[in-house]
Amino acid sequence: MRFFAVFALVALAEMATFFWVESRIGLAWALGLALSTAIVGSVLVRRAGVSVLRRLRQRVGEGQVPGRELSDGAAVLVSGAFLISPGFITDILGFLLLVPAVRALVYRQVSRRFSSRVQVFTSGFQPPVGGQDDGDVIDVEGYE
């Protein structure tokens, strides 16, 4: 129930903001601004997403847990959702989430909140470095 109340309040705030901007610059300019933020935002989200994916692959390749990279990926995903949705308030939030310093602040706040609730267990498995393995292959189809 609380989610729907927040969703309704955000929608009302977005409409009020759009009407305020439209009264200042005109309908055509307000629509153009909303469309241009969506286009520019989608390009920036794509670039940030590719960067996060590259860092995630590097971290996994090194055999480390990609906690920060997963957090950045989630922030970029939420940023993309904000930028695609029409409205100036969500666009501002979406652009803010694309700034690495803002993502670092969000990461610190979220990790501080959940660090006492989450316990991390790691296995003894280490992925092969550089795509090489120790050479042991077991064919389970031919084995009886």
Secondary structure, DSSP 8 states (H G I E B T S, - for coil): -HHHHHHHHHHHHHHHHHHHHHHHH-HHHHHHHHHHHHHHHHHHHHHHHHHHHHHHHHHHHTT---HHHHHHHHHHHHHHHHHHSSSHHHHHHHHHHTSHHHHHHHHHHHHHHHTTT------S----GGG---S----SSS--
